[in-house]
Amino acid sequence: MLLLLSMGLASAQSTQGKPELDRASLQAGTAQLVQTIERAVAENGGDLNRQNVHLVIAFSTGHYKTDPLGAQAAREVATRLVSSFTVPGDRVSSRAWELDTWSTRDPASLSIPITQDRAADQARAASLWPTTLAVGSLGGHDTERAATSLAKEFANDAGTVLVLLTNTAASVGASGANAKLMGANAPEYLDMLKHWTRVQGTQDGATMNLPYLVHVPARDIQGQMQAVVFVPKTFTSASLTSPRPDLLKSVSAAPAKPSSSSSGKGAVGVVLGLIVLAGAGFAAYRMLGSGGKRRGSVRVGDQEFALQDLPKNRPFCVLAGAGYSADTDIAVVPLQGVPPEPLAELTLVGQELKIRTTGEVFTLDTVGGQVPTSSTSTLRLRPEAPDTQLEFSGEVKGPGGVPRTVQRNLTISYLQGV
């Protein structure tokens, strides 16, 4: 399935343009996943309508480089799962796995409590999901070994549900690696199953399939990932303050303002609208100044550029590996540990930065935690969110010439003028 999808995407991209994930196509699968989790917990003594849950979402990352849209689809499912299912008092944790689990950063920072602020929770959760392969990755994934490791890590939390998202539930060995896959008959795995239930669904070991669509201009291409769910044999967790459906309704309704046809409240809406417009105008004034000149500056890595000095609608700097020398007088912002080649170029257009990727070895994985959907990303310069992190990844030669995957980050900061 993955090979056919990749070949289809390559053909479509070369003839029709860049493919794009249809996020809405994952809605039905996510809803079914919620129902599957609720049913599995009920069969193991719990009731998620009345109990909190610790949702541990683990991502198989060995295929991320060859299947970036599949990786994006997994992150989208995870975000939708958090948004549509969790309530205050729940907890969400993120993990990554290939031949075993691996950490994108300190595990303690990969877990968040769910609060009343659904939008903030969704954004914080999305920032937890892995966007790259493991360092030194050779690909592949061992589902049984990863599940055993996760079950051991969360053995003392009987309110945990493990959701493993992968391109295929069947374990796949790494190319050129000598590591042996654990297998479903390994003593460690069988011992783990004495305490955890692997929720059965498909014949190939997955709990369920999660189909999605990829758009190209001429047609849609069908993709698929799989979820493997584990729940404790005896699910135990704290009680909710109200039934989960009621809490979901109250949290979803919290940001909304009551509407009314009365002239008094309508006038308030008009005033609020004028305030918003005035705020937008003031923000533009702060950036452009009364004389139309741009105020403030933008810091890219350790270099600062005054906005009033930047050229209009053409690149003002290039991000590149240390040692790269541009053919023109354009500024170069170096990234250490990256081959001396250009990665991306930055252009200021109005109040936005356009980030166009130009590298072949290193790719731009995320901009402010969001996965780019084309070769050009847009970053709006906003005083309320001045710092944005870019994440790049690619292969470099390690000891003995063996390639390994590394990740490099760079921060872009907007500094207001006075």
C-alpha positions in Angstrom: 0.0 0.0 0.0 2.7 2.5 1.0 4.8 1.7 -2.1 1.8 2.1 -4.5 0.8 5.3 -2.8 4.3 6.7 -3.0 4.6 5.8 -6.7 1.2 7.4 -7.3 2.1 10.6 -5.5 5.4 10.8 -7.4 3.7 10.4 -10.7 1.0 12.9 -9.8 3.5 15.4 -8.5 5.6 15.3 -11.6 2.6 15.9 -13.9 0.0 17.8 -11.9 1.6 19.7 -9.0 2.3 19.0 -5.4 -0.1 16.6 -3.6 -2.0 17.8 -0.5 -3.6 15.9 2.4 -7.4 16.2 2.6 -7.6 16.7 6.4 -11.4 16.3 6.4 -11.1 12.8 5.0 -9.7 11.7 8.4 -12.8 12.8 10.4 -14.8 9.5 10.0 -11.8 7.4 10.9 -11.1 9.4 14.0 -14.7 9.1 15.1 -14.5 5.4 14.7 -11.2 5.3 16.6 -12.9 7.1 19.5 -15.7 4.5 19.5 -13.2 1.7 19.4 -11.3 3.1 22.4 -14.5 3.6 24.4 -15.7 0.0 23.7 -12.3 -1.5 24.5 -12.1 0.3 27.9 -15.7 -0.8 28.7 -14.7 -4.4 27.9 -11.9 -4.1 30.4 -13.9 -2.7 33.3 -13.8 1.0 32.6 -16.3 3.7 31.5 -14.8 6.6 29.6 -18.2 8.4 29.8 -17.5 8.7 33.5 -13.7 8.3 34.0 -10.6 10.3 33.0 -8.1 8.8 30.6 -4.4 9.2 29.9 -4.1 9.0 26.2 -0.6 8.0 25.0 -0.3 8.5 21.2 2.8 6.8 19.8 3.9 7.5 16.2 5.9 5.1 14.0 8.4 7.4 12.3 10.6 5.1 10.2 8.6 6.0 7.1 8.4 9.7 7.6 11.1 10.6 5.0 9.6 8.6 2.2 5.9 9.2 3.2 5.6 12.8 4.5 1.9 13.0 3.8 1.3 9.8 5.7 3.3 11.3 8.6 1.1 14.4 8.4 -2.0 12.3 8.3 -0.9 10.5 11.6 -0.4 13.9 13.3 -3.8 15.1 12.0 -5.5 12.1 13.5 -3.8 12.6 16.8 -4.8 16.3 17.0 -8.4 15.4 16.0 -8.5 12.7 18.7 -7.4 15.2 21.3 -9.9 17.8 20.1 -12.9 15.6 19.8 -12.5 13.2 22.7 -10.5 14.6 25.7 -12.0 16.7 28.5 -10.6 18.5 31.6 -8.8 16.1 33.9 -7.5 13.9 31.0 -3.9 13.8 30.1 -2.2 13.4 26.6 1.3 12.1 26.0 3.3 11.7 22.8 5.9 9.1 22.0 7.8 8.0 18.9 9.0 4.5 17.9 10.8 2.7 15.2 12.7 -0.5 16.1 12.0 0.6 19.7 10.7 3.8 21.3 12.8 6.9 21.0 12.5 10.4 22.5 12.2 13.6 20.5 13.0 15.5 23.8 12.7 15.1 27.5 9.7 12.7 28.0 8.4 14.9 30.9 7.8 17.7 28.4 5.9 15.4 26.1 2.8 15.2 28.3 0.1 17.8 28.9 -3.0 18.0 31.1 -6.3 18.9 29.3 -7.9 22.1 30.5 -11.0 24.2 29.7 -9.2 26.0 26.9 -9.7 23.6 24.0 -8.0 25.7 21.4 -4.9 26.1 23.5 -4.9 22.4 24.4 -5.1 21.5 20.7 -2.2 23.7 19.8 -0.1 22.4 22.7 -0.8 18.8 21.8 0.0 19.3 18.2 3.4 20.7 19.2 4.2 17.4 20.9 3.9 15.2 17.8 7.2 14.0 16.2 8.0 15.4 12.8 11.3 13.6 12.0 12.9 10.2 12.0 15.0 9.1 14.9 18.6 10.2 14.8 20.6 7.6 12.8 17.3 6.0 11.6 17.5 3.1 9.3 13.8 2.9 8.9 11.5 0.1 9.8 9.4 -0.5 13.0 8.9 -3.2 15.6 5.3 -3.0 16.8 5.6 -5.6 19.5 8.8 -4.2 21.0 7.4 -0.7 21.0 4.2 -1.8 22.7 6.2 -3.7 25.3 8.3 -0.7 26.0 5.3 1.6 26.3 3.4 -0.8 28.5 6.4 -1.0 30.8 6.8 2.8 30.9 3.1 3.3 31.9 2.6 0.2 33.9 1.7 2.2 37.0 -1.1 4.1 35.4 -4.1 1.9 35.0 -6.0 4.7 33.3 -3.7 4.7 30.2 -4.8 3.9 26.7 -1.9 3.3 24.2 -2.7 4.3 20.6 0.1 3.3 18.2 -0.2 5.0 14.8 1.7 3.4 11.9 1.7 2.9 8.2 1.3 -0.8 8.8 0.7 -2.7 12.0 3.0 -5.6 10.9 6.6 -5.1 12.1 9.1 -4.2 9.4 12.8 -4.7 9.7 15.2 -1.9 9.0 17.2 -1.8 5.8 20.7 -3.1 6.4 20.2 -3.5 10.1 21.0 -6.7 12.0 18.5 -6.1 14.8 16.0 -8.9 15.2 12.3 -8.1 15.4 10.7 -9.1 18.7 7.7 -11.0 17.2 4.3 -11.8 18.7 5.6 -15.0 20.4 8.5 -13.3 22.3 8.3 -14.0 26.1 8.5 -10.3 27.0 5.6 -9.5 24.7 3.5 -12.4 25.9 4.2 -11.4 29.5 3.0 -7.8 28.7 -0.3 -9.2 27.3 -1.0 -10.6 30.7 -1.6 -7.1 31.9 -2.7 -5.3 28.7 -5.3 -6.1 26.0 -4.3 -5.7 22.4 -7.6 -4.6 20.7 -8.1 -6.9 17.7 -9.6 -5.7 14.4 -8.0 -6.5 11.1 -6.3 -9.7 10.0 -2.9 -8.1 9.8 -2.8 -7.2 13.5 -4.2 -3.6 13.4 -7.1 -2.5 15.6 -8.4 -0.6 12.7 -7.6 1.0 9.4 -7.6 4.8 9.0 -8.1 5.8 5.3 -7.4 9.3 4.0 -7.4 11.1 0.7 -4.6 13.0 -1.0 -5.6 15.7 -3.4 -3.8 16.4 -6.7 -5.3 18.8 -9.3 -6.5 16.0 -11.5 -7.7 13.4 -9.1 -7.7 12.0 -5.5 -5.4 9.3 -4.3 -6.4 6.9 -1.5 -4.0 6.5 1.4 -4.2 4.5 4.6 -2.6 4.2 8.0 -3.4 1.8 10.9 -4.0 2.1 14.6 -3.0 -0.5 17.2 -4.7 0.1 20.6 -3.8 -1.4 23.9 -5.7 -1.0 27.2 -5.0 -2.3 30.7 -6.7 -5.5 31.6 -8.4 -3.7 34.5 -8.9 -0.1 33.6 -9.0 2.2 36.6 -9.1 6.0 36.7 -10.5 9.0 38.5 -14.2 9.9 38.1 -15.2 12.8 35.9 -17.1 15.7 37.4 -19.8 15.2 34.8 -20.4 12.7 32.0 -18.0 13.1 29.2 -20.5 14.1 26.5 -21.7 16.9 28.8 -18.2 18.1 29.4 -17.4 18.0 25.7 -20.4 20.1 25.0 -19.6 22.6 27.7 -15.9 23.0 26.6 -16.9 23.3 22.9 -19.5 25.9 23.8 -17.2 27.9 26.1 -15.5 30.1 23.4 -18.8 31.0 21.8 -20.6 34.2 22.6 -24.4 34.3 23.0 -26.1 35.8 20.1 -29.2 38.0 20.1 -31.3 40.0 17.7 -31.7 42.8 20.1 -30.4 46.2 19.0 -28.5 46.7 22.2 -26.4 43.5 21.8 -26.1 44.1 18.1 -24.6 47.5 18.8 -22.1 45.8 21.2 -21.1 43.5 18.3 -20.5 46.5 16.0 -18.4 48.2 18.6 -16.3 45.1 19.1 -15.9 44.8 15.4 -14.6 48.4 15.2 -12.2 47.7 18.1 -10.8 44.7 16.2 -10.4 46.7 13.0 -8.8 49.5 15.0 -6.4 47.0 16.6 -5.4 45.7 13.2 -4.9 49.2 12.0 -2.7 50.0 15.0 -0.6 46.9 14.4 -0.1 48.0 10.8 0.9 51.5 12.0 3.3 50.1 14.5 5.0 48.1 11.7 4.8 50.7 8.9 4.9 54.0 10.8 3.1 57.2 10.0 5.3 57.9 7.0 4.8 54.4 5.5 8.2 53.2 6.4 8.5 49.8 8.0 9.3 49.8 11.7 11.1 47.2 13.8 13.3 44.4 12.7 13.4 40.6 12.2 16.0 38.4 13.8 16.9 35.3 11.8 19.1 33.0 13.9 21.7 35.4 15.3 21.4 38.1 12.5 19.0 41.0 12.8 17.5 42.8 9.8 15.8 46.2 10.0 12.5 46.0 8.1 12.9 49.5 6.5 16.2 48.3 4.9 14.8 45.1 3.3 14.2 44.9 -0.4 10.6 44.6 -1.6 9.4 41.3 -2.9 12.8 39.7 -3.3 14.9 37.6 -1.0 16.9 39.4 1.7 18.7 36.3 3.2 19.3 32.7 2.6 19.5 29.9 5.2 22.4 27.6 4.4 24.9 25.2 5.9 28.0 26.7 7.5 30.6 27.5 4.8 28.1 28.3 2.0 28.9 31.3 -0.1 26.2 33.0 -2.1 26.8 34.2 -5.6 25.2 37.5 -4.9 25.4 40.0 -2.0 22.4 38.4 -0.3 23.0 37.8 3.5 23.7 34.2 4.5 22.4 32.8 7.9 24.4 29.7 8.7 23.2 26.5 10.3 25.9 24.5 12.0 26.2 20.7 11.2 24.6 21.1 7.8 26.3 20.6 4.4 27.3 24.0 2.8 24.3 24.3 0.6 21.2 26.6 0.6 18.2 25.4 2.5 15.7 28.2 2.1 15.4 31.9 1.2 13.4 34.6 3.0 11.4 37.4 1.4 9.4 40.1 3.1 6.0 40.8 1.4 3.9 43.3 3.3 3.6 42.1 6.9 4.5 38.5 6.0 7.7 36.5 5.5 7.7 34.1 2.6 10.0 31.1 3.3 10.8 29.2 0.1 12.7 25.9 0.5 15.6 25.4 -2.0 17.6 22.5 -0.5 17.6 19.0 -1.8 19.3 17.1 1.1 17.7 18.9 4.0 13.9 19.6 4.2 11.8 22.1 6.1 9.7 19.9 8.4 7.7 22.5 10.4 7.2 26.2 10.7 6.0 27.1 14.1 4.9 23.5 14.7 2.9 23.4 11.4 3.9 21.1 8.6 4.4 23.0 5.3 2.0 21.9 2.5 4.1 23.5 -0.3 7.6 24.7 -1.1 6.7 28.2 0.1 5.5 28.9 3.7 4.0 32.1 5.0 4.9 33.5 8.4 3.0 36.6 9.5 4.9 39.0 11.7 2.7 39.4 14.8 3.6 41.2 18.0 1.6 38.8 20.1 3.5 35.8 18.7 7.0 37.2 17.9 9.0 34.0 17.9 8.7 31.1 15.4 10.9 28.1 15.2 11.8 26.4 11.9 12.7 22.7 12.0 14.9 21.2 9.3 16.1 17.6 8.9 18.3 15.7 6.6 21.1 13.2 6.3 24.8 13.8 7.0 27.7 11.4 7.0 28.6 10.0 10.4 31.6 8.0 11.5 32.9 5.8 8.8 30.8 7.5 6.2 27.5 6.0 7.4 24.6 8.4 6.8 22.5 9.5 9.8 19.5 11.8 10.1 19.9 15.0 12.0 17.6 17.8 13.0 18.5 21.5 13.1 16.3 24.3 14.4 16.4 28.1 13.7 14.3 30.8 15.4 12.9 33.8 13.6 11.9 36.7 15.9 9.9 39.8 15.1 11.1 42.9 17.1 8.6 45.8 17.2 9.7 49.3 16.4 8.9 52.2 18.6 
